[in-house]
Amino acid sequence: MTFTSPVPVTDGHFYEGSSLELIDLTMAYGDIEVLRDVSLTVAPGTTTCIIGPSGSGKSTLLRGVNRLHEPKSGDVRLAGESVLTQKPDSVRKRIGLVFQHFNLFPDHTALQNVALALRKVKGMPKEQAVEIARQRLAEVGRAERTDHRPRDLSGGQQQRVAIARAIVRSPQLLIADEPTANLPPDASWEIVQLLSEINRRGVTVVVATHDRDIVDRTKRRVVELTEGRIVRDQRYGRFAPAAAQALEAGSTLYPVLPPSGPSVLGGRTTGQLGADSGLYPVLAGSARPS
């Protein structure tokens, strides 16, 4: 579908997106495994929506990518390099993170919130950091709100500032955890358009969401998690869970199965992705409804 861009593409900064690979990723809290042997490949410059019920592992997956929670086993690779062999701070310089609750500093203006990462993490001089922060706020459509504090901004405006903060260091990957959960429908759609615009400028985007409207209207790749396993991986997916889609089709078969023909990805057998299949490879061994 065609998006109405919140800001002109020609006025913005362009980015170099990175591939993301999860290989047999298992994550746990104590003895409870939240993700189990999840394998997934995300191509650079694409958008992927992660869906599933509460407790299915969506947020934990994102936390594992950004080293906010350490995996029990498996690997996470950014641009082909394992992030688990690098210092967490080094990894986070390459990844932008958008939170559900914005997480802006309440005593800082929008401009100060965005510039802070450049000054504290990159050690950039104040004048240079402020200028870049102004540019990113302009890109997200909030150039006129630079001197406002979070309490003076609506939820949608705060999330735009948070997105500007996430892209100010030119990340290769942007991960967003329920970015529209606290927003009304109109503001939610504006945020989706903004994330789409950022993706069009090159950033790889991975979004965890419960928002049916976002998934159905954007028609991007959908990866569905259930009980810590991938049960659906579909190029132009819908929000409806895999089981519901099977019932709609009048079939007892799993609705998204690997196409015929083996290939190898990360040393494991997968289904071969056909050019017009509408499917992404689902690794052999992924869960299927019993």
N, C-alpha and C positions, 0 to 999 in steps of 0.2 A: 504494500500500500504506500501511498505518497503522504509524507508528513508535511505539515505546515511548520516551517522552522521558526522558533522563537526569535532567532537573530539570523542575519544573513550569513551564509557559509563563508563568503569572501572576506568578511570582517573578522574572522576568528583565527585562532592558532590551530595549526595542524599537528597531529601526534603520530608516533610510530607504535602501533599496537603489537602486542606479543601473543604468541600461542600459550596455551595453558594445558597442562596434562596432569591428570590424577591417575596414579598407577597403584592399583590394589590398596587404596587408601582406607585404613581403619582408624577410627577415632573413638575414644572412650572417656567417660567421666568415672573414675574409679574402676569398678568391675563392670560397669554398664557400657556396652558398645553401642554407640549412636550411629556410626557409619561402619559398614561392613564390606570390605574389599571392593570399594567403588573405583571404577576406572572410567575415565572420561577425557576426551580430547576436544579442546575448543580452538578453532582456527583464529589466527590473528585478524583483528578488524571486524569481528562478528559480534552479534548479541545473542546471549543465551538466557532464557528464563528458567529458573529452578523453582518447581512447585511441589506441593505435597502437604499433607495435613500437619498440624502442630506436632512437634516431636519426631518428625520424619528425618531430621538431620540437615535441613537447609542451612540454617544459620551456622551450625557446627562445621559444615563443609566450607563456608566462606571464612570462618575463623581459622581453619586449617590452612587455607591458601595464604592468608596474611600472617601466619605464625602467631596468632593471638591464642591459639590452643595447639599444643604439639600433638602430632599423630602418634598413635600406638604402633602402627606399622604402615608400610607403603611409602610412596614418594609423591611429591608435588614438584612439577617442573615448569618454569617460566622461561620461554624462549629456548627450551631444550635443556636448561640448567636446573639442577636440583636446588630448591630453595632451602632444603633442610641442611645443606652443607654450608650455608651462608649465615652471617649474623642477621637476626631478625630486623634490626634497624636498616640494614642494607637492603633487605627484601622490600620493606615498607616504603622505601624511597621510590620504588618502581610500581607501586600499587596504590591507587586512590581508593578510599573507603567512604561510603555514604551510609550513615546510620539512620535507623527508624526515628530516633528522637532528636535528630539534628546535632546534638552535642556541641553547640556553640558556647564560647565563654560569655556568660551573661554581662560581665563588666567591660567587654570589648565591643567596639563598633564592628560592623560588617567588614570594613576594610582591614581593621586590625586582626580580626579572626582569620581572614584569608592570608594576610601577609606574615602572620606569625610563624607558619611552617617554614617559609623561606628564610626567615631570620634565625630561627632557633635550630633548624635541622641543617640547612645549607650554609648558614653563617653569612648570608647575603647582606650587604649594606642596607640600611633602612630605606634610603631613597629609591634604590633599585627594587627592593621587595615591594614597596608601596606602589610603584608604577606597574609592576607585573600584576599585583593584586587588583588594581583598578581595571586592567585589561580583562582579567578573568571575570570580574563582576559585570563588566559590560557584556561579555560573551553570554552570560546567563540572564541578561536582561535586567540587572539591578544596579546599573551605574548611578542611578539617582538615589540609592539607599546606602551609599558608602558610609555615611556618618551615623546611621541608625544602629541602636543596640537591639539585640534579639527581642526584648520585651516590646519594642515598637514595631515589630514585623509580624505579619501573618505567618501561619504555618508554612504555606507555600513559598513565601518570601524567604523564610529561614532555611528551607530545604534548598532553595536556589543558592543561597550563600554557602551552605554546606557543600554543595556540588562544586562551586567555584573553588572552595578550599581543597577539595579532593583532586581537582585537575591542575592546581596552581604549579605543581612540580612536574608537570608533563608526564603523567604516568603511562606505562605501557598497558596496564590493566586497570579497569575500574570495577569494583565490586560494590553492589548496593543491597543492603539487607532491609527488605520491606520499606522502600523509600517513600511509598505513598500511604502507608498504613494509618497515619494520623491526619490525613488531608481529605477535604471534601472532593467530590468527583471532578469539578472543573480544575481545581489545583492539581489533582492527581494526574489528569491528562496533560497538563502543561509540563509537569515533571517528566512524564514519559516522552513527550516531544523533545524536551531538552536532552534527555539521555540518548535519544535517537540521533539528535544533532551531533552530540559528542562522538557517538559511534561513527557517524558519517565522516568525521574529521580524523578517524584512524584509530581511536582507542578501542580495545577489546572490552566489551561490557558483559558482566555476569550479574543478573538480578535475581534475588530470592524474593518471591512474592506470593501473597494470598489473593491478589486482586484479579478476579476473573476478567474484568473489563480490559485491563491492560494486556493480558495475554491474548484474548480473543481479537482485540482490535489491532494489535501490532503484528500478529501472525509471524512471530519469530520462532527460532528453535526452542522447543520445550523439552526439558528433562524433568521427569517426575520421580520423586523419591517416596518410598513407602517402607517404614521400619528400617531405615538406614541403607536401603538398596535401590538401585535404579530399576524402575519397572517400565519406563517408557522414555524414548529418545526420538523425537520427531522434528523434522525440519521446519515445517509450518504448522505448529501444533495449536491445539485448543486447550482451554483450561480443564475441561471435563476430564475426570480421572479415567485411567485406562479401563477399569472395570465397567464404568458407565458407557464408554465408547463401544466396548465389546457388546454390551446389551443392546445399544442403539442399532448396531449392525446385525443383530440377530445371530450372533456367533458366540460360541463358547471358546473360540481361539483367542489367544492374546493378540491385541490389535496391532502392535508394532513389533514385528519379528525381524531379525536380520535377514536381508535378502540372500539368495543363494550365492554360493561362490566364496571360498575362503580367502582371506587376506591376513596379513600379520600387522599388528599394531602394538608396539612396545613389547614384542616377544610373545603376545598372546593371540589366539585365533579370534577373528571377528567376522561379521558378515561384510561382504563387499558392498560399498556404497555405490548404487547406480545413479547416474547423472539426473534422472527424472524420477527417482524413487520416492522422494519426499522424506527419506529416512536418513538418519545418521547411524553409524555402526553401533551396535549394542554388543559389548564384549561377551563372549561365551562365558557362562557361569553366572550371568546376572539373573536376579530372581524372576521367577514367573509365577503367576497365580496357580495355586494347586487345584 
